[in-house]
Amino acid sequence: VQLQASGGGLVQAGGSLRLSCAASGSFFALYKMGWYRQAPGRQRELVASITSNSNTQYADSVKGRFTISRDNAKRTVYLQMTSLKSEDTAVYYCNADLPWNTGEYWGPGTQVTVSS
C-alpha cells in the first residue's frame, strides 16, 4: 500500500487547510485510516482516525476544529482543519491500518505551519 499526502502549507492562525491522502490498493474501503502529526521535539501523536464504517476518533486538542472523512471511490482520506493554531504546526502523516493484522503503512508526511 502506498500513501501520498498533500495539502500542507503555511497558513495564518485562525485559517483553514485540507489535507488529502491518496492510497493505492484494491481494498481501501476496508482500511482504517488515520492522520498523525509530529512536531519538533515531540512524539508522533494521533490526530484523527476513521474506520471502514466511518466511525471517527479525534484527539482532544482538535475536537470541534478538525474533521476526518473518506471517499472510498477515490481511495482518499481527508482532514479538514479549521481554526488553526500555532500549536497545530507539525508534519502530518497519513496512516493505513489494514484489516486482520495484515499490515500498517505510512505516507511520507506533509508539513503544516501555522503562523501566529
MIBADO-675687 format. One record per residue (C-alpha): residue number from 1; residue in three letters; x, y, z. Coordinates in nm, 3 decimals. Each point is the difference from the previous one (the first is absolute). Layout:
N
+-----+---------+---------+---------+---------+
: num : residuo :    east :   north :      up :
+-----+---------+---------+---------+---------+
: NUM :     ala :       X :       Y :       Z :
...
+-----+---------+---------+---------+---------+
END
This chain:
116
+-----+---------+---------+---------+---------+
: num : residuo :    east :   north :      up :
+-----+---------+---------+---------+---------+
:   1 :     val :   0.000 :   0.000 :   0.000 :
:   2 :     gln :   0.135 :   0.339 :  -0.098 :
:   3 :     leu :  -0.122 :   0.321 :   0.156 :
:   4 :     gln :   0.050 :   0.350 :  -0.131 :
:   5 :     ala :  -0.104 :   0.298 :   0.207 :
:   6 :     ser :  -0.048 :   0.350 :  -0.132 :
:   7 :     gly :  -0.150 :   0.331 :   0.101 :
:   8 :     gly :   0.243 :   0.118 :   0.263 :
:   9 :     gly :   0.140 :   0.348 :   0.003 :
:  10 :     leu :   0.030 :   0.326 :   0.186 :
:  11 :     val :  -0.314 :   0.160 :   0.142 :
:  12 :     gln :  -0.074 :   0.272 :   0.250 :
:  13 :     ala :  -0.153 :  -0.079 :   0.336 :
:  14 :     gly :  -0.375 :  -0.031 :  -0.032 :
:  15 :     gly :   0.026 :  -0.121 :  -0.357 :
:  16 :     ser :  -0.087 :  -0.331 :  -0.160 :
:  17 :     leu :   0.169 :  -0.273 :  -0.198 :
:  18 :     arg :  -0.114 :  -0.328 :  -0.145 :
:  19 :     leu :   0.238 :  -0.292 :  -0.015 :
:  20 :     ser :  -0.054 :  -0.285 :  -0.241 :
:  21 :     cys :   0.150 :  -0.347 :   0.000 :
:  22 :     ala :  -0.034 :  -0.219 :  -0.306 :
:  23 :     ala :   0.052 :  -0.371 :   0.049 :
:  24 :     ser :   0.076 :  -0.286 :  -0.232 :
:  25 :     gly :  -0.150 :  -0.342 :   0.044 :
:  26 :     ser :  -0.323 :  -0.162 :  -0.098 :
:  27 :     phe :  -0.140 :  -0.033 :   0.350 :
:  28 :     phe :   0.019 :   0.361 :   0.116 :
:  29 :     ala :  -0.357 :  -0.014 :   0.126 :
:  30 :     leu :   0.113 :  -0.252 :   0.261 :
:  31 :     tyr :   0.291 :   0.205 :   0.130 :
:  32 :     lys :  -0.012 :   0.194 :   0.322 :
:  33 :     met :   0.155 :   0.334 :  -0.093 :
:  34 :     gly :   0.160 :   0.249 :   0.228 :
:  35 :     trp :   0.180 :   0.331 :   0.012 :
:  36 :     tyr :   0.289 :   0.041 :   0.241 :
:  37 :     arg :   0.229 :   0.292 :   0.060 :
:  38 :     gln :   0.343 :   0.058 :   0.140 :
:  39 :     ala :   0.127 :   0.335 :   0.115 :
:  40 :     pro :   0.373 :   0.066 :   0.054 :
:  41 :     gly :   0.120 :  -0.161 :   0.320 :
:  42 :     arg :  -0.327 :  -0.178 :   0.059 :
:  43 :     gln :  -0.130 :  -0.351 :  -0.054 :
:  44 :     arg :  -0.229 :  -0.083 :  -0.286 :
:  45 :     glu :  -0.361 :   0.020 :   0.110 :
:  46 :     leu :  -0.335 :  -0.105 :  -0.138 :
:  47 :     val :  -0.203 :   0.290 :  -0.133 :
:  48 :     ala :  -0.301 :  -0.181 :  -0.142 :
:  49 :     ser :  -0.101 :  -0.337 :  -0.133 :
:  50 :     ile :  -0.288 :  -0.145 :  -0.198 :
:  51 :     thr :  -0.099 :  -0.362 :  -0.024 :
:  52 :     ser :  -0.140 :  -0.191 :  -0.295 :
:  53 :     asn :  -0.344 :   0.073 :   0.144 :
:  54 :     ser :   0.086 :   0.371 :   0.018 :
:  55 :     asn :   0.017 :   0.007 :   0.378 :
:  56 :     thr :   0.228 :   0.284 :   0.096 :
:  57 :     gln :   0.232 :   0.079 :   0.287 :
:  58 :     tyr :   0.175 :   0.327 :   0.079 :
:  59 :     ala :   0.269 :   0.123 :   0.230 :
:  60 :     asp :  -0.145 :   0.228 :   0.266 :
:  61 :     ser :   0.213 :   0.286 :  -0.127 :
:  62 :     val :  -0.170 :   0.001 :  -0.342 :
:  63 :     lys :  -0.358 :  -0.091 :   0.084 :
:  64 :     gly :  -0.240 :   0.248 :  -0.149 :
:  65 :     arg :   0.265 :   0.142 :  -0.232 :
:  66 :     phe :   0.112 :  -0.294 :  -0.217 :
:  67 :     thr :  -0.213 :  -0.240 :  -0.202 :
:  68 :     ile :   0.119 :  -0.326 :  -0.152 :
:  69 :     ser :  -0.189 :  -0.154 :  -0.288 :
:  70 :     arg :   0.053 :  -0.255 :  -0.273 :
:  71 :     asp :  -0.101 :  -0.057 :  -0.360 :
:  72 :     asn :   0.034 :  -0.367 :  -0.073 :
:  73 :     ala :  -0.065 :   0.044 :  -0.371 :
:  74 :     lys :   0.303 :   0.230 :  -0.019 :
:  75 :     arg :   0.199 :  -0.201 :   0.257 :
:  76 :     thr :   0.066 :   0.323 :   0.182 :
:  77 :     val :  -0.024 :   0.117 :   0.357 :
:  78 :     tyr :  -0.027 :   0.367 :   0.092 :
:  79 :     leu :   0.072 :   0.211 :   0.303 :
:  80 :     gln :  -0.180 :   0.331 :   0.003 :
:  81 :     met :   0.173 :   0.229 :   0.246 :
:  82 :     thr :  -0.161 :   0.323 :   0.114 :
:  83 :     ser :   0.075 :   0.261 :   0.266 :
:  84 :     leu :   0.364 :  -0.097 :  -0.025 :
:  85 :     lys :   0.230 :   0.085 :   0.286 :
:  86 :     ser :   0.376 :   0.034 :   0.017 :
:  87 :     glu :   0.011 :  -0.320 :   0.203 :
:  88 :     asp :  -0.140 :  -0.188 :  -0.300 :
:  89 :     thr :   0.331 :   0.056 :  -0.176 :
:  90 :     ala :   0.147 :  -0.341 :  -0.077 :
:  91 :     val :   0.070 :  -0.252 :  -0.268 :
:  92 :     tyr :  -0.323 :  -0.185 :  -0.067 :
:  93 :     tyr :   0.010 :  -0.366 :  -0.096 :
:  94 :     cys :  -0.262 :  -0.218 :  -0.156 :
:  95 :     asn :  -0.035 :  -0.353 :   0.135 :
:  96 :     ala :  -0.176 :  -0.306 :  -0.136 :
:  97 :     asp :  -0.077 :  -0.285 :   0.236 :
:  98 :     leu :  -0.101 :  -0.307 :  -0.196 :
:  99 :     pro :  -0.253 :  -0.249 :   0.130 :
: 100 :     trp :   0.085 :  -0.337 :   0.153 :
: 101 :     asn :   0.344 :   0.130 :   0.109 :
: 102 :     thr :   0.130 :  -0.020 :  -0.354 :
: 103 :     gly :   0.203 :   0.316 :   0.025 :
: 104 :     glu :   0.033 :   0.366 :   0.084 :
: 105 :     tyr :   0.133 :   0.263 :  -0.238 :
: 106 :     trp :   0.113 :   0.359 :   0.023 :
: 107 :     gly :   0.016 :   0.279 :  -0.251 :
: 108 :     pro :   0.301 :   0.233 :  -0.026 :
: 109 :     gly :  -0.163 :   0.288 :   0.186 :
: 110 :     thr :  -0.099 :   0.353 :  -0.086 :
: 111 :     gln :   0.105 :   0.312 :   0.188 :
: 112 :     val :  -0.262 :   0.224 :   0.155 :
: 113 :     thr :   0.123 :   0.330 :   0.139 :
: 114 :     val :  -0.233 :   0.239 :   0.180 :
: 115 :     ser :   0.132 :   0.348 :   0.054 :
: 116 :     ser :  -0.126 :   0.205 :   0.292 :
+-----+---------+---------+---------+---------+
END
